Amino acid sequence: EPEVTQTPSHQVTQMGQEVILRCVPISNHLYFYWYRQILGQKVEFLVSFYNNEISEKSEIFDDQFSVERPDGSNFTLKIRSTKLEDSAMYFCASSDWTGDYEQYFGPGTRLTVT
Amino acid sequence: DAKTTQPPSMDCAEGRAANLPCNHSTISGNEYVYWYRQIHSQGPQYIIHGLKNNETNEMASLIITEDRKSSTLILPHATLRDTAVYYCIVRSLGGSNYKLTFGKGTLLTVNP
């Protein structure tokens, strides 16, 4: 069964450093998303991406964040200058353009900012 | 998107049916009911969704009341691996807004 994959599974970085989180969505999906979950809190929407552009973003997704689909298979989330409060699980998801757009999530990347 | 209300926790005996309720009294006509679950900080997993008819798949059944103001997710024979947080999410498919808004969900604990 096709699945969303994410790398790395765990990233440790120092405050102020740039990080790139990588995702490989399901191959025939056209809609891509990033969510995050701070430990013990709710899953929060960050951004959605379709047709090579952002279709929606949340208040969390400020100028420190960017997304890119550099090739036909990867979807990345970049945090330019990490802060302690960026420590969280980051989940990538993708959905098809047919059906009712149910989203399929990857296993997540745990980002720890020290 | 309409707000949902779920009990914070429920218990179920292994092998029995788990019935998870969700209230969405302000749901509008074009909004779907989605269910996801999250097992121990893993990525949320899609379970099932519906608009107004009852739905069944290999994982679960979804019963939506006739007035669509509430729904119940049924896991027919719960196993220990079904212990997870279950999220009921109401979402419209209009425009380009396909984001999921997660609440706190229901922590289902399946006991041996």
Interface residues (C-beta under 8 A of the other chain):
Chain A: V4 Y31 Y33 Y35 Q37 K42 V43 E44 F45 S48 Y50 S55 E56 S58 M89 F91 A93 S95 D100 Y101 E102 Q103 Y104 F105 G106 P107 G108
Chain B: Y32 Y34 Q38 S41 Q42 G43 P44 Q45 Y46 H49 Y87 L93 S96 N97 Y98 K99 L100 T101 F102 G103 K104
